[in-house]
Amino acid sequence: MKLNKLLLLIPTLAVTLGAGATIPINGTVESKCVIMTDTDGVYGNPTADKLSTTAADGGVVPIIRYDIITASAYKAVITTPNSFSNSPELPDVVNWSGATTVGQTSDASMSAFETGKVIYNNSTEFDLSVAGSVWFNVSSIAEYGYDKALPAGNYTAFITAECVAQ
């Protein structure tokens, strides 16, 4: 009788020990910070060796809008160009400069974004501590060589705009 019970117990243990499953749990997180291009930038060519987005140089300053749905959850990181993605061959050095500033805002307290910004290399960080919309003005200047004319052709450079979760 003991042998019969033992024989019945072995298959039950095998089924119990051999059974198992992994059950996935999925989720999607949508950013509470939205980036939109408000105005495309255009390089002006005020001198033979310079491209500039500033109006005084015949350019158009790019404007980027951030819609902040959740305050203090993100920081804006905007990086000005330091190379062309498309240009004629440039055998000499291109010296880059640029700046990002707060333009129009939907809330007056967003002026704190400008005073609290952090600049490093060619990037600027803003703590998005107030919900609403803010427009950032981004300038870019490329100066070629030393007293050398830029070759004729099309030039394209990109700004990188990010919402980084904090």
C-alpha positions in Angstrom: 0.0 0.0 0.0 2.8 2.4 0.8 4.4 1.7 -2.5 1.1 2.6 -4.3 0.9 5.9 -2.5 4.6 6.7 -3.3 4.0 5.8 -7.0 1.0 8.2 -7.1 3.0 11.0 -5.4 5.9 11.0 -7.9 3.8 12.1 -10.9 2.0 14.7 -8.8 5.4 16.2 -7.7 6.7 16.2 -11.3 3.7 18.1 -12.5 3.9 20.6 -9.6 7.6 21.2 -9.9 7.6 21.3 -13.8 4.8 23.9 -14.1 5.5 27.6 -14.3 5.0 30.7 -16.3 6.3 34.1 -16.9 3.7 36.8 -17.3 4.7 40.1 -18.9 3.5 43.4 -17.6 3.8 46.2 -20.2 3.3 49.9 -20.0 3.8 53.0 -22.1 5.0 56.3 -20.8 4.3 59.4 -22.8 6.4 62.4 -22.3 4.8 65.3 -20.4 7.1 67.6 -22.4 6.5 68.3 -26.1 9.0 69.9 -28.5 7.8 71.7 -31.6 9.6 73.8 -34.2 8.0 77.2 -34.3 10.4 78.9 -36.8 13.0 77.1 -39.0 16.4 78.7 -39.0 18.1 80.2 -42.1 21.8 81.1 -42.4 22.6 84.5 -43.8 26.0 85.1 -45.4 27.0 88.6 -44.4 30.7 88.1 -45.3 32.5 85.7 -47.5 33.7 83.6 -44.5 30.6 83.7 -42.3 27.2 82.0 -41.9 24.9 83.4 -39.2 21.2 83.0 -38.2 21.0 86.4 -36.6 18.7 88.9 -38.3 21.5 91.6 -38.5 23.5 89.1 -40.7 20.5 88.4 -42.9 19.6 85.1 -41.2 16.5 83.8 -39.4 16.8 82.7 -35.8 15.3 79.2 -35.2 12.6 79.2 -32.5 11.8 76.0 -30.6 8.6 75.7 -28.5 8.5 73.5 -25.4 5.0 72.6 -24.0 5.5 71.6 -20.4 2.6 69.6 -19.1 4.2 68.5 -15.8 6.4 71.1 -14.0 9.8 70.1 -12.6 9.7 66.7 -14.3 12.0 67.6 -17.2 14.9 69.7 -18.2 15.4 71.1 -21.7 18.7 70.4 -23.3 19.3 72.4 -26.5 22.5 71.9 -28.4 23.7 74.3 -31.1 25.5 72.9 -34.2 29.2 72.2 -34.2 29.4 70.7 -37.7 27.5 70.8 -41.0 25.4 67.7 -41.9 25.6 68.9 -45.5 28.0 71.3 -47.1 30.5 71.6 -49.9 34.0 70.2 -49.1 35.6 72.3 -46.4 39.3 71.6 -46.1 39.9 74.4 -43.5 38.5 74.7 -40.0 35.0 76.0 -39.2 34.7 77.9 -35.9 31.3 77.6 -34.3 29.5 79.7 -31.8 25.8 79.8 -30.7 23.5 80.8 -27.9 20.1 79.7 -26.6 17.9 82.2 -24.8 14.4 82.2 -23.5 12.1 84.2 -25.8 8.3 84.3 -25.3 6.7 82.5 -22.4 3.1 81.7 -21.3 3.9 82.4 -17.7 5.9 85.4 -16.4 7.6 83.1 -13.8 9.3 81.3 -16.6 11.9 84.1 -16.7 13.6 82.0 -14.1 14.5 79.5 -16.9 16.9 82.1 -18.3 18.6 83.1 -15.1 19.0 79.4 -14.0 20.3 78.1 -17.3 23.5 76.0 -17.4 25.8 76.3 -20.4 28.5 73.8 -21.3 30.3 73.0 -24.6 27.6 73.9 -27.2 24.7 72.8 -25.0 22.3 74.8 -22.7 20.1 73.2 -20.0 17.0 74.8 -18.6 15.1 73.4 -15.6 11.5 73.3 -16.7 10.1 74.1 -13.3 6.9 75.8 -14.5 4.1 74.3 -16.6 3.1 76.1 -19.8 4.8 77.0 -23.1 8.2 78.6 -23.6 9.9 79.6 -26.8 13.7 79.3 -27.1 15.6 81.4 -29.6 18.7 79.7 -30.8 21.5 81.4 -32.7 24.2 79.7 -34.7 27.3 81.2 -36.3 29.9 79.4 -38.5 33.1 81.2 -39.4 35.4 79.6 -42.0 39.2 79.5 -41.7 41.1 82.8 -41.5 40.0 85.2 -44.1 38.8 82.4 -46.4 35.7 82.5 -48.4 33.1 79.7 -47.9 32.7 77.6 -51.1 29.4 78.1 -52.9 26.7 75.5 -52.2 24.0 74.5 -49.7 24.8 74.3 -46.0 22.7 72.5 -43.4 23.3 72.1 -39.7 21.0 70.8 -37.0 20.0 71.9 -33.5 19.3 69.1 -31.1 16.4 69.8 -28.7 15.6 67.3 -25.9 13.3 66.9 -22.9 15.3 64.9 -20.4 13.4 63.3 -17.5 14.7 64.4 -14.1 
